[in-house]
Structures are given as C-alpha cells and as structure tokens.
C-alpha cells in the first residue's frame, strides 16, 4: 500500500471515531431524558399514593411503580452498554491508527 492510501485509511478511522463519539453523546442525552421521565414519574406516584382511597389501591400503585423503576433500570443499563461498546470500538480504531502509522514509518 502507498503512504497516501494509508493516510486515507487513517482519516476513515478518524471519521469512525467521531461517529462513535456522537453515538456516546446521543446515549448520554437519552440517559438524561430517561432520568427526567423517572423523576416526573416519582412525583406522579407520590401524588397518586397520597390520593389513593384504599390499601389495595396503594398496593397496586406501588407494584406499578416497582415495575416502572425496573424498566428504567433496564433502559439505563442498555444505554450504558451502548456507551461501553462505542468506547471499545473507539479503542480499536485508535489501535488501527497506530498500526497504520507504524506501516507509514516502515515505508519511509
């Protein structure tokens, strides 16, 4: 391979890194939105529990809250996993860039 083609390859890896970084930013934004929804739901559940008329009604509200909280936890864990995968890809791209730079040095 020529030096120019290796440089183009490096530029491609840099674009891939930028895409992964934007994915991480999107995931963080999604996580923030999930936390906001959870906070709003917490306030809603507080109001519902205060206005509940019977013990059975309170129990069903608490059960629904528990299910919702588990759902929020799964969604947040999913976003964290996506971020971890993006970071691993970025690490791989950086290693590829290092190898390309070493090849350029050998060609010179």
NUSE-520069 format. One record per atom (N, C-alpha, C, CB): residue number from 1; residue in three letters; x, y, z. Coordinates in pm, whole numbers, padded with zeros to 5 digits, always signed. Glycine has a CB too. Example, Ala and Ser with C-alpha at 12.3 -4.5 7.8 and 13.67 -1.06 7.14 Angstrom:
// NUSE-520069
+------+------+--------+--------+--------+
! resi ! resn !     px !     py !     pz !
+------+------+--------+--------+--------+
!    1 !  Ala ! +01319 ! -00569 ! +00780 !
!    1 !  Ala ! +01230 ! -00450 ! +00780 !
!    1 !  Ala ! +01320 ! -00330 ! +00780 !
!    1 !  Ala ! +01131 ! -00447 ! +00905 !
!    2 !  Ser ! +01285 ! -00225 ! +00708 !
!    2 !  Ser ! +01367 ! -00106 ! +00714 !
!    2 !  Ser ! +01290 ! +00003 ! +00787 !
!    2 !  Ser ! +01408 ! -00060 ! +00572 !
+------+------+--------+--------+--------+
// end
This chain:
// NUSE-520069
+------+------+--------+--------+--------+
! resi ! resn !     px !     py !     pz !
+------+------+--------+--------+--------+
!    1 !  Unk ! +00084 ! -00119 ! +00000 !
!    1 !  Unk ! +00000 ! +00000 ! +00000 !
!    1 !  Unk ! +00089 ! +00125 ! +00000 !
!    1 !  Unk ! -00096 ! +00000 ! +00123 !
!    2 !  Unk ! +00038 ! +00225 ! -00064 !
!    2 !  Unk ! +00113 ! +00351 ! -00066 !
!    2 !  Unk ! +00084 ! +00431 ! +00061 !
!    2 !  Unk ! +00077 ! +00433 ! -00191 !
!    3 !  Unk ! +00168 ! +00527 ! +00085 !
!    3 !  Unk ! +00154 ! +00612 ! +00204 !
!    3 !  Unk ! +00023 ! +00689 ! +00198 !
!    3 !  Unk ! +00273 ! +00709 ! +00217 !
!    4 !  Unk ! -00013 ! +00737 ! +00078 !
!    4 !  Unk ! -00138 ! +00813 ! +00063 !
!    4 !  Unk ! -00260 ! +00728 ! +00097 !
!    4 !  Unk ! -00150 ! +00868 ! -00079 !
!    5 !  Unk ! -00260 ! +00604 ! +00053 !
!    5 !  Unk ! -00375 ! +00519 ! +00083 !
!    5 !  Unk ! -00384 ! +00489 ! +00232 !
!    5 !  Unk ! -00367 ! +00387 ! +00003 !
!    6 !  Unk ! -00270 ! +00475 ! +00297 !
!    6 !  Unk ! -00270 ! +00452 ! +00442 !
!    6 !  Unk ! -00322 ! +00576 ! +00513 !
!    6 !  Unk ! -00128 ! +00415 ! +00492 !
!    7 !  Unk ! -00283 ! +00694 ! +00464 !
!    7 !  Unk ! -00332 ! +00819 ! +00524 !
!    7 !  Unk ! -00483 ! +00831 ! +00508 !
!    7 !  Unk ! -00262 ! +00941 ! +00461 !
!    8 !  Unk ! -00534 ! +00790 ! +00392 !
!    8 !  Unk ! -00680 ! +00793 ! +00371 !
!    8 !  Unk ! -00749 ! +00696 ! +00467 !
!    8 !  Unk ! -00715 ! +00756 ! +00224 !
!    9 !  Unk ! -00686 ! +00583 ! +00488 !
!    9 !  Unk ! -00739 ! +00485 ! +00582 !
!    9 !  Unk ! -00744 ! +00545 ! +00723 !
!    9 !  Unk ! -00653 ! +00355 ! +00581 !
!   10 !  Unk ! -00640 ! +00615 ! +00762 !
!   10 !  Unk ! -00637 ! +00680 ! +00893 !
!   10 !  Unk ! -00749 ! +00781 ! +00905 !
!   10 !  Unk ! -00500 ! +00748 ! +00918 !
!   11 !  Unk ! -00770 ! +00859 ! +00799 !
!   11 !  Unk ! -00879 ! +00958 ! +00800 !
!   11 !  Unk ! -01014 ! +00889 ! +00816 !
!   11 !  Unk ! -00878 ! +01043 ! +00670 !
!   12 !  Unk ! -01030 ! +00774 ! +00752 !
!   12 !  Unk ! -01154 ! +00697 ! +00768 !
!   12 !  Unk ! -01174 ! +00653 ! +00912 !
!   12 !  Unk ! -01152 ! +00575 ! +00677 !
!   13 !  Unk ! -01066 ! +00607 ! +00975 !
!   13 !  Unk ! -01075 ! +00567 ! +01116 !
!   13 !  Unk ! -01111 ! +00687 ! +01204 !
!   13 !  Unk ! -00942 ! +00505 ! +01164 !
!   14 !  Unk ! -01056 ! +00803 ! +01171 !
!   14 !  Unk ! -01087 ! +00924 ! +01250 !
!   14 !  Unk ! -01235 ! +00960 ! +01236 !
!   14 !  Unk ! -00999 ! +01042 ! +01204 !
!   15 !  Unk ! -01290 ! +00945 ! +01115 !
!   15 !  Unk ! -01434 ! +00971 ! +01096 !
!   15 !  Unk ! -01517 ! +00871 ! +01176 !
!   15 !  Unk ! -01471 ! +00962 ! +00945 !
!   16 !  Unk ! -01471 ! +00744 ! +01176 !
!   16 !  Unk ! -01541 ! +00641 ! +01255 !
!   16 !  Unk ! -01540 ! +00677 ! +01403 !
!   16 !  Unk ! -01476 ! +00503 ! +01233 !
!   17 !  Unk ! -01426 ! +00726 ! +01451 !
!   17 !  Unk ! -01416 ! +00767 ! +01592 !
!   17 !  Unk ! -01514 ! +00880 ! +01621 !
!   17 !  Unk ! -01271 ! +00812 ! +01627 !
!   18 !  Unk ! -01521 ! +00978 ! +01531 !
!   18 !  Unk ! -01615 ! +01089 ! +01550 !
!   18 !  Unk ! -01760 ! +01040 ! +01554 !
!   18 !  Unk ! -01598 ! +01193 ! +01439 !
!   19 !  Unk ! -01793 ! +00942 ! +01467 !
!   19 !  Unk ! -01929 ! +00886 ! +01469 !
!   19 !  Unk ! -01958 ! +00817 ! +01602 !
!   19 !  Unk ! -01947 ! +00786 ! +01353 !
!   20 !  Unk ! -01860 ! +00744 ! +01652 !
!   20 !  Unk ! -01879 ! +00676 ! +01780 !
!   20 !  Unk ! -01895 ! +00777 ! +01894 !
!   20 !  Unk ! -01762 ! +00582 ! +01809 !
!   21 !  Unk ! -01818 ! +00886 ! +01888 !
!   21 !  Unk ! -01830 ! +00989 ! +01990 !
!   21 !  Unk ! -01968 ! +01053 ! +01987 !
!   21 !  Unk ! -01722 ! +01097 ! +01972 !
!   22 !  Unk ! -02022 ! +01073 ! +01867 !
!   22 !  Unk ! -02157 ! +01131 ! +01860 !
!   22 !  Unk ! -02260 ! +01031 ! +01911 !
!   22 !  Unk ! -02190 ! +01172 ! +01715 !
!   23 !  Unk ! -02235 ! +00902 ! +01890 !
!   23 !  Unk ! -02325 ! +00799 ! +01945 !
!   23 !  Unk ! -02323 ! +00802 ! +02097 !
!   23 !  Unk ! -02285 ! +00659 ! +01894 !
!   24 !  Unk ! -02205 ! +00820 ! +02155 !
!   24 !  Unk ! -02192 ! +00829 ! +02301 !
!   24 !  Unk ! -02270 ! +00950 ! +02350 !
!   24 !  Unk ! -02043 ! +00838 ! +02344 !
!   25 !  Unk ! -02258 ! +01062 ! +02280 !
!   25 !  Unk ! -02330 ! +01183 ! +02320 !
!   25 !  Unk ! -02481 ! +01160 ! +02312 !
!   25 !  Unk ! -02290 ! +01303 ! +02232 !
!   26 !  Unk ! -02526 ! +01091 ! +02208 !
!   26 !  Unk ! -02669 ! +01060 ! +02195 !
!   26 !  Unk ! -02717 ! +00971 ! +02309 !
!   26 !  Unk ! -02698 ! +00992 ! +02059 !
!   27 !  Unk ! -02636 ! +00872 ! +02343 !
!   27 !  Unk ! -02671 ! +00782 ! +02453 !
!   27 !  Unk ! -02681 ! +00859 ! +02585 !
!   27 !  Unk ! -02568 ! +00668 ! +02465 !
!   28 !  Unk ! -02587 ! +00950 ! +02607 !
!   28 !  Unk ! -02592 ! +01029 ! +02730 !
!   28 !  Unk ! -02716 ! +01117 ! +02734 !
!   28 !  Unk ! -02466 ! +01116 ! +02743 !
!   29 !  Unk ! -02754 ! +01171 ! +02619 !
!   29 !  Unk ! -02875 ! +01252 ! +02612 !
!   29 !  Unk ! -02998 ! +01165 ! +02641 !
!   29 !  Unk ! -02888 ! +01319 ! +02473 !
!   30 !  Unk ! -03000 ! +01044 ! +02584 !
!   30 !  Unk ! -03110 ! +00952 ! +02612 !
!   30 !  Unk ! -03118 ! +00917 ! +02760 !
!   30 !  Unk ! -03095 ! +00824 ! +02529 !
!   31 !  Unk ! -03001 ! +00897 ! +02822 !
!   31 !  Unk ! -02998 ! +00866 ! +02964 !
!   31 !  Unk ! -03053 ! +00983 ! +03046 !
!   31 !  Unk ! -02855 ! +00832 ! +03009 !
!   32 !  Unk ! -03019 ! +01103 ! +03007 !
!   32 !  Unk ! -03070 ! +01221 ! +03078 !
!   32 !  Unk ! -03221 ! +01229 ! +03065 !
!   32 !  Unk ! -03005 ! +01351 ! +03024 !
!   33 !  Unk ! -03273 ! +01200 ! +02947 !
!   33 !  Unk ! -03418 ! +01203 ! +02926 !
!   33 !  Unk ! -03488 ! +01095 ! +03008 !
!   33 !  Unk ! -03452 ! +01185 ! +02778 !
!   34 !  Unk ! -03427 ! +00978 ! +03017 !
!   34 !  Unk ! -03485 ! +00869 ! +03098 !
!   34 !  Unk ! -03490 ! +00913 ! +03244 !
!   34 !  Unk ! -03402 ! +00739 ! +03083 !
!   35 !  Unk ! -03383 ! +00975 ! +03291 !
!   35 !  Unk ! -03380 ! +01020 ! +03431 !
!   35 !  Unk ! -03485 ! +01128 ! +03457 !
!   35 !  Unk ! -03240 ! +01073 ! +03468 !
!   36 !  Unk ! -03506 ! +01216 ! +03360 !
!   36 !  Unk ! -03608 ! +01320 ! +03375 !
!   36 !  Unk ! -03746 ! +01255 ! +03383 !
!   36 !  Unk ! -03602 ! +01420 ! +03257 !
!   37 !  Unk ! -03773 ! +01158 ! +03294 !
!   37 !  Unk ! -03903 ! +01089 ! +03298 !
!   37 !  Unk ! -03922 ! +01017 ! +03431 !
!   37 !  Unk ! -03915 ! +00988 ! +03181 !
!   38 !  Unk ! -03816 ! +00955 ! +03481 !
!   38 !  Unk ! -03824 ! +00884 ! +03609 !
!   38 !  Unk ! -03856 ! +00982 ! +03721 !
!   38 !  Unk ! -03692 ! +00809 ! +03638 !
!   39 !  Unk ! -03793 ! +01097 ! +03718 !
!   39 !  Unk ! -03817 ! +01199 ! +03820 !
!   39 !  Unk ! -03962 ! +01246 ! +03817 !
!   39 !  Unk ! -03723 ! +01318 ! +03801 !
!   40 !  Unk ! -04013 ! +01270 ! +03697 !
!   40 !  Unk ! -04153 ! +01312 ! +03683 !
!   40 !  Unk ! -04248 ! +01203 ! +03732 !
!   40 !  Unk ! -04185 ! +01348 ! +03537 !
!   41 !  Unk ! -04214 ! +01077 ! +03698 !
!   41 !  Unk ! -04297 ! +00966 ! +03744 !
!   41 !  Unk ! -04294 ! +00954 ! +03896 !
!   41 !  Unk ! -04251 ! +00834 ! +03680 !
!   42 !  Unk ! -04180 ! +00983 ! +03957 !
!   42 !  Unk ! -04169 ! +00976 ! +04103 !
!   42 !  Unk ! -04266 ! +01075 ! +04167 !
!   42 !  Unk ! -04024 ! +01005 ! +04150 !
!   43 !  Unk ! -04271 ! +01195 ! +04112 !
!   43 !  Unk ! -04365 ! +01295 ! +04163 !
!   43 !  Unk ! -04509 ! +01249 ! +04143 !
!   43 !  Unk ! -04342 ! +01431 ! +04095 !
!   44 !  Unk ! -04535 ! +01192 ! +04027 !
!   44 !  Unk ! -04669 ! +01145 ! +03996 !
!   44 !  Unk ! -04712 ! +01033 ! +04092 !
!   44 !  Unk ! -04676 ! +01094 ! +03851 !
!   45 !  Unk ! -04621 ! +00939 ! +04116 !
!   45 !  Unk ! -04654 ! +00830 ! +04208 !
!   45 !  Unk ! -04675 ! +00881 ! +04350 !
!   45 !  Unk ! -04542 ! +00725 ! +04207 !
!   46 !  Unk ! -04601 ! +00983 ! +04390 !
!   46 !  Unk ! -04620 ! +01040 ! +04523 !
!   46 !  Unk ! -04761 ! +01097 ! +04536 !
!   46 !  Unk ! -04515 ! +01151 ! +04551 !
!   47 !  Unk ! -04803 ! +01169 ! +04433 !
!   47 !  Unk ! -04940 ! +01225 ! +04435 !
!   47 !  Unk ! -05045 ! +01115 ! +04434 !
!   47 !  Unk ! -04961 ! +01318 ! +04315 !
!   48 !  Unk ! -05023 ! +01013 ! +04351 !
!   48 !  Unk ! -05120 ! +00903 ! +04343 !
!   48 !  Unk ! -05133 ! +00831 ! +04477 !
!   48 !  Unk ! -05078 ! +00804 ! +04234 !
!   49 !  Unk ! -05018 ! +00808 ! +04543 !
!   49 !  Unk ! -05023 ! +00737 ! +04671 !
!   49 !  Unk ! -05095 ! +00819 ! +04778 !
!   49 !  Unk ! -04881 ! +00705 ! +04719 !
!   50 !  Unk ! -05074 ! +00951 ! +04777 !
!   50 !  Unk ! -05141 ! +01036 ! +04876 !
!   50 !  Unk ! -05292 ! +01038 ! +04855 !
!   50 !  Unk ! -05086 ! +01177 ! +04870 !
!   51 !  Unk ! -05333 ! +01030 ! +04727 !
!   51 !  Unk ! -05476 ! +01040 ! +04699 !
!   51 !  Unk ! -05545 ! +00904 ! +04688 !
!   51 !  Unk ! -05496 ! +01116 ! +04571 !
!   52 !  Unk ! -05470 ! +00796 ! +04707 !
!   52 !  Unk ! -05529 ! +00662 ! +04697 !
!   52 !  Unk ! -05630 ! +00642 ! +04809 !
!   52 !  Unk ! -05420 ! +00553 ! +04701 !
!   53 !  Unk ! -05742 ! +00579 ! +04772 !
!   53 !  Unk ! -05851 ! +00566 ! +04869 !
!   53 !  Unk ! -05844 ! +00438 ! +04952 !
!   53 !  Unk ! -05983 ! +00571 ! +04797 !
!   54 !  Unk ! -05784 ! +00334 ! +04898 !
!   54 !  Unk ! -05782 ! +00208 ! +04972 !
!   54 !  Unk ! -05640 ! +00149 ! +04976 !
!   54 !  Unk ! -05879 ! +00106 ! +04908 !
!   55 !  Unk ! -05623 ! +00055 ! +05067 !
!   55 !  Unk ! -05495 ! -00012 ! +05082 !
!   55 !  Unk ! -05463 ! -00091 ! +04955 !
!   55 !  Unk ! -05496 ! -00106 ! +05205 !
!   56 !  Unk ! -05564 ! -00155 ! +04897 !
!   56 !  Unk ! -05544 ! -00233 ! +04775 !
!   56 !  Unk ! -05499 ! -00142 ! +04660 !
!   56 !  Unk ! -05673 ! -00309 ! +04736 !
!   57 !  Unk ! -05557 ! -00025 ! +04655 !
!   57 !  Unk ! -05521 ! +00072 ! +04551 !
!   57 !  Unk ! -05375 ! +00116 ! +04569 !
!   57 !  Unk ! -05616 ! +00194 ! +04555 !
!   58 !  Unk ! -05337 ! +00144 ! +04694 !
!   58 !  Unk ! -05198 ! +00183 ! +04722 !
!   58 !  Unk ! -05102 ! +00071 ! +04684 !
!   58 !  Unk ! -05181 ! +00218 ! +04871 !
!   59 !  Unk ! -05143 ! -00052 ! +04713 !
!   59 !  Unk ! -05058 ! -00166 ! +04680 !
!   59 !  Unk ! -05037 ! -00176 ! +04528 !
!   59 !  Unk ! -05120 ! -00297 ! +04734 !
!   60 !  Unk ! -05142 ! -00158 ! +04451 !
!   60 !  Unk ! -05129 ! -00168 ! +04306 !
!   60 !  Unk ! -05043 ! -00053 ! +04251 !
!   60 !  Unk ! -05268 ! -00168 ! +04239 !
!   61 !  Unk ! -05055 ! +00065 ! +04312 !
!   61 !  Unk ! -04972 ! +00179 ! +04269 !
!   61 !  Unk ! -04826 ! +00150 ! +04297 !
!   61 !  Unk ! -05016 ! +00310 ! +04342 !
!   62 !  Unk ! -04797 ! +00096 ! +04415 !
!   62 !  Unk ! -04658 ! +00061 ! +04448 !
!   62 !  Unk ! -04603 ! -00047 ! +04357 !
!   62 !  Unk ! -04648 ! +00015 ! +04594 !
!   63 !  Unk ! -04686 ! -00145 ! +04323 !
!   63 !  Unk ! -04642 ! -00252 ! +04233 !
!   63 !  Unk ! -04611 ! -00196 ! +04094 !
!   63 !  Unk ! -04751 ! -00363 ! +04224 !
!   64 !  Unk ! -04696 ! -00105 ! +04047 !
!   64 !  Unk ! -04671 ! -00044 ! +03917 !
!   64 !  Unk ! -04543 ! +00039 ! +03920 !
!   64 !  Unk ! -04791 ! +00044 ! +03875 !
!   65 !  Unk ! -04522 ! +00110 ! +04031 !
!   65 !  Unk ! -04400 ! +00191 ! +04044 !
!   65 !  Unk ! -04277 ! +00101 ! +04040 !
!   65 !  Unk ! -04403 ! +00272 ! +04177 !
!   66 !  Unk ! -04283 ! -00012 ! +04108 !
!   66 !  Unk ! -04171 ! -00105 ! +04109 !
!   66 !  Unk ! -04141 ! -00155 ! +03967 !
!   66 !  Unk ! -04199 ! -00224 ! +04202 !
!   67 !  Unk ! -04246 ! -00190 ! +03893 !
!   67 !  Unk ! -04226 ! -00235 ! +03754 !
!   67 !  Unk ! -04165 ! -00125 ! +03669 !
!   67 !  Unk ! -04359 ! -00282 ! +03693 !
!   68 !  Unk ! -04213 ! -00003 ! +03687 !
!   68 !  Unk ! -04160 ! +00109 ! +03610 !
!   68 !  Unk ! -04014 ! +00134 ! +03643 !
!   68 !  Unk ! -04242 ! +00236 ! +03636 !
!   69 !  Unk ! -03979 ! +00126 ! +03771 !
!   69 !  Unk ! -03841 ! +00150 ! +03812 !
!   69 !  Unk ! -03748 ! +00043 ! +03754 !
!   69 !  Unk ! -03829 ! +00153 ! +03966 !
!   70 !  Unk ! -03795 ! -00081 ! +03751 !
!   70 !  Unk ! -03715 ! -00187 ! +03690 !
!   70 !  Unk ! -03697 ! -00162 ! +03541 !
!   70 !  Unk ! -03781 ! -00324 ! +03714 !
!   71 !  Unk ! -03801 ! -00111 ! +03477 !
!   71 !  Unk ! -03792 ! -00078 ! +03335 !
!   71 !  Unk ! -03691 ! +00034 ! +03311 !
!   71 !  Unk ! -03930 ! -00036 ! +03281 !
!   72 !  Unk ! -03696 ! +00137 ! +03396 !
!   72 !  Unk ! -03599 ! +00247 ! +03385 !
!   72 !  Unk ! -03457 ! +00195 ! +03404 !
!   72 !  Unk ! -03630 ! +00357 ! +03488 !
!   73 !  Unk ! -03439 ! +00105 ! +03499 !
!   73 !  Unk ! -03306 ! +00050 ! +03525 !
!   73 !  Unk ! -03256 ! -00028 ! +03404 !
!   73 !  Unk ! -03308 ! -00041 ! +03650 !
!   74 !  Unk ! -03344 ! -00107 ! +03340 !
!   74 !  Unk ! -03305 ! -00182 ! +03221 !
!   74 !  Unk ! -03266 ! -00087 ! +03108 !
!   74 !  Unk ! -03418 ! -00274 ! +03175 !
!   75 !  Unk ! -03344 ! +00019 ! +03090 !
!   75 !  Unk ! -03314 ! +00115 ! +02984 !
!   75 !  Unk ! -03180 ! +00185 ! +03008 !
!   75 !  Unk ! -03427 ! +00220 ! +02973 !
!   76 !  Unk ! -03156 ! +00225 ! +03133 !
!   76 !  Unk ! -03029 ! +00290 ! +03165 !
!   76 !  Unk ! -02911 ! +00195 ! +03145 !
!   76 !  Unk ! -03030 ! +00343 ! +03309 !
!   77 !  Unk ! -02928 ! +00070 ! +03187 !
!   77 !  Unk ! -02821 ! -00029 ! +03168 !
!   77 !  Unk ! -02795 ! -00051 ! +03019 !
!   77 !  Unk ! -02858 ! -00162 ! +03235 !
!   78 !  Unk ! -02901 ! -00052 ! +02940 !
!   78 !  Unk ! -02886 ! -00068 ! +02795 !
!   78 !  Unk ! -02805 ! +00047 ! +02736 !
!   78 !  Unk ! -03023 ! -00076 ! +02727 !
!   79 !  Unk ! -02835 ! +00169 ! +02778 !
!   79 !  Unk ! -02760 ! +00285 ! +02729 !
!   79 !  Unk ! -02614 ! +00279 ! +02774 !
!   79 !  Unk ! -02826 ! +00417 ! +02778 !
!   80 !  Unk ! -02591 ! +00235 ! +02898 !
!   80 !  Unk ! -02454 ! +00222 ! +02947 !
!   80 !  Unk ! -02377 ! +00118 ! +02866 !
!   80 !  Unk ! -02453 ! +00184 ! +03097 !
!   81 !  Unk ! -02445 ! +00008 ! +02831 !
!   81 !  Unk ! -02381 ! -00095 ! +02748 !
!   81 !  Unk ! -02346 ! -00040 ! +02610 !
!   81 !  Unk ! -02473 ! -00217 ! +02734 !
!   82 !  Unk ! -02436 ! +00041 ! +02553 !
!   82 !  Unk ! -02408 ! +00101 ! +02423 !
!   82 !  Unk ! -02285 ! +00191 ! +02431 !
!   82 !  Unk ! -02530 ! +00182 ! +02374 !
!   83 !  Unk ! -02275 ! +00268 ! +02539 !
!   83 !  Unk ! -02159 ! +00356 ! +02557 !
!   83 !  Unk ! -02032 ! +00274 ! +02569 !
!   83 !  Unk ! -02177 ! +00445 ! +02682 !
!   84 !  Unk ! -02037 ! +00166 ! +02644 !
!   84 !  Unk ! -01919 ! +00081 ! +02661 !
!   84 !  Unk ! -01876 ! +00021 ! +02527 !
!   84 !  Unk ! -01948 ! -00033 ! +02764 !
!   85 !  Unk ! -01973 ! -00022 ! +02445 !
!   85 !  Unk ! -01940 ! -00077 ! +02314 !
!   85 !  Unk ! -01877 ! +00029 ! +02225 !
!   85 !  Unk ! -02065 ! -00134 ! +02247 !
!   86 !  Unk ! -01931 ! +00150 ! +02229 !
!   86 !  Unk ! -01874 ! +00259 ! +02150 !
!   86 !  Unk ! -01731 ! +00288 ! +02193 !
!   86 !  Unk ! -01960 ! +00387 ! +02163 !
!   87 !  Unk ! -01707 ! +00288 ! +02322 !
!   87 !  Unk ! -01571 ! +00313 ! +02372 !
!   87 !  Unk ! -01475 ! +00203 ! +02327 !
!   87 !  Unk ! -01571 ! +00324 ! +02525 !
!   88 !  Unk ! -01524 ! +00079 ! +02328 !
!   88 !  Unk ! -01439 ! -00032 ! +02281 !
!   88 !  Unk ! -01406 ! -00015 ! +02133 !
!   88 !  Unk ! -01509 ! -00168 ! +02304 !
!   89 !  Unk ! -01507 ! +00027 ! +02053 !
!   89 !  Unk ! -01482 ! +00049 ! +01911 !
!   89 !  Unk ! -01381 ! +00162 ! +01892 !
!   89 !  Unk ! -01612 ! +00082 ! +01838 !
!   90 !  Unk ! -01397 ! +00269 ! +01970 !
!   90 !  Unk ! -01303 ! +00381 ! +01959 !
!   90 !  Unk ! -01161 ! +00333 ! +01991 !
!   90 !  Unk ! -01345 ! +00497 ! +02055 !
!   91 !  Unk ! -01150 ! +00252 ! +02094 !
!   91 !  Unk ! -01018 ! +00198 ! +02131 !
!   91 !  Unk ! -00960 ! +00117 ! +02016 !
!   91 !  Unk ! -01029 ! +00110 ! +02259 !
!   92 !  Unk ! -01043 ! +00036 ! +01952 !
!   92 !  Unk ! -00998 ! -00044 ! +01838 !
!   92 !  Unk ! -00955 ! +00043 ! +01721 !
!   92 !  Unk ! -01109 ! -00138 ! +01793 !
!   93 !  Unk ! -01032 ! +00148 ! +01694 !
!   93 !  Unk ! -00995 ! +00239 ! +01586 !
!   93 !  Unk ! -00862 ! +00307 ! +01615 !
!   93 !  Unk ! -01104 ! +00345 ! +01565 !
!   94 !  Unk ! -00840 ! +00345 ! +01739 !
!   94 !  Unk ! -00714 ! +00410 ! +01775 !
!   94 !  Unk ! -00597 ! +00313 ! +01758 !
!   94 !  Unk ! -00719 ! +00463 ! +01920 !
!   95 !  Unk ! -00619 ! +00188 ! +01792 !
!   95 !  Unk ! -00514 ! +00087 ! +01771 !
!   95 !  Unk ! -00486 ! +00071 ! +01622 !
!   95 !  Unk ! -00555 ! -00049 ! +01833 !
!   96 !  Unk ! -00592 ! +00072 ! +01541 !
!   96 !  Unk ! -00575 ! +00062 ! +01396 !
!   96 !  Unk ! -00494 ! +00181 ! +01343 !
!   96 !  Unk ! -00711 ! +00054 ! +01326 !
!   97 !  Unk ! -00523 ! +00299 ! +01394 !
!   97 !  Unk ! -00450 ! +00418 ! +01352 !
!   97 !  Unk ! -00303 ! +00404 ! +01388 !
!   97 !  Unk ! -00509 ! +00545 ! +01418 !
!   98 !  Unk ! -00273 ! +00353 ! +01508 !
!   98 !  Unk ! -00133 ! +00333 ! +01549 !
!   98 !  Unk ! -00063 ! +00236 ! +01454 !
!   98 !  Unk ! -00126 ! +00280 ! +01694 !
!   99 !  Unk ! -00132 ! +00128 ! +01420 !
!   99 !  Unk ! -00071 ! +00031 ! +01328 !
!   99 !  Unk ! -00046 ! +00093 ! +01191 !
!   99 !  Unk ! -00161 ! -00093 ! +01313 !
!  100 !  Unk ! -00141 ! +00175 ! +01146 !
!  100 !  Unk ! -00123 ! +00242 ! +01016 !
!  100 !  Unk ! -00003 ! +00336 ! +01020 !
!  100 !  Unk ! -00250 ! +00319 ! +00978 !
!  101 !  Unk ! +00012 ! +00407 ! +01129 !
!  101 !  Unk ! +00125 ! +00499 ! +01141 !
!  101 !  Unk ! +00258 ! +00424 ! +01144 !
!  101 !  Unk ! +00112 ! +00585 ! +01268 !
!  102 !  Unk ! +00258 ! +00308 ! +01206 !
!  102 !  Unk ! +00379 ! +00225 ! +01207 !
!  102 !  Unk ! +00412 ! +00177 ! +01065 !
!  102 !  Unk ! +00362 ! +00104 ! +01301 !
!  103 !  Unk ! +00308 ! +00142 ! +00988 !
!  103 !  Unk ! +00331 ! +00099 ! +00850 !
!  103 !  Unk ! +00388 ! +00214 ! +00768 !
!  103 !  Unk ! +00200 ! +00049 ! +00786 !
!  104 !  Unk ! +00339 ! +00336 ! +00792 !
!  104 !  Unk ! +00392 ! +00451 ! +00720 !
!  104 !  Unk ! +00541 ! +00469 ! +00752 !
!  104 !  Unk ! +00313 ! +00580 ! +00757 !
!  105 !  Unk ! +00577 ! +00454 ! +00880 !
!  105 !  Unk ! +00717 ! +00468 ! +00919 !
!  105 !  Unk ! +00805 ! +00365 ! +00849 !
!  105 !  Unk ! +00732 ! +00454 ! +01070 !
!  106 !  Unk ! +00754 ! +00243 ! +00837 !
!  106 !  Unk ! +00832 ! +00138 ! +00771 !
!  106 !  Unk ! +00849 ! +00164 ! +00622 !
!  106 !  Unk ! +00765 ! +00002 ! +00793 !
!  107 !  Unk ! +00747 ! +00226 ! +00561 !
!  107 !  Unk ! +00755 ! +00254 ! +00417 !
!  107 !  Unk ! +00851 ! +00368 ! +00385 !
!  107 !  Unk ! +00617 ! +00287 ! +00364 !
!  108 !  Unk ! +00874 ! +00453 ! +00480 !
!  108 !  Unk ! +00963 ! +00569 ! +00453 !
!  108 !  Unk ! +01106 ! +00534 ! +00464 !
!  108 !  Unk ! +00933 ! +00683 ! +00547 !
+------+------+--------+--------+--------+
// end
